[in-house]
């Protein structure tokens, strides 16, 4: 059962990483990046690394995602 969870999470992370690169809207890309961080947090926790999972959740998905979103809000968009 746990093997299926690991496989499903890994496949989902691969799909999300491709979506991050292919996304044209930067704000959606940042939100997907935050989701990728939460997925990798789940994998770290399942592989018995709770300290790494906590660090990834706080820094990878939380702080850096918020910094990226604030940076996007501070920049002006050019209309095409």
C-alpha angles and dihedrals in degrees: 000000000000089000090059090051091052093047093047092048093048093049090047091052091051091051092046092049090054089048091051092056095042096047115110097194110075096207091056089047091054091049090051088049090056089050089051089054091052091049092051088048088058091050092049090051093049090050089056098254103123094160092056090043092054092047092049092048094050101038106020101043102019117036100026092046092052091047091052092049093049090049090052091050091051094053125078121238120228115222114225 
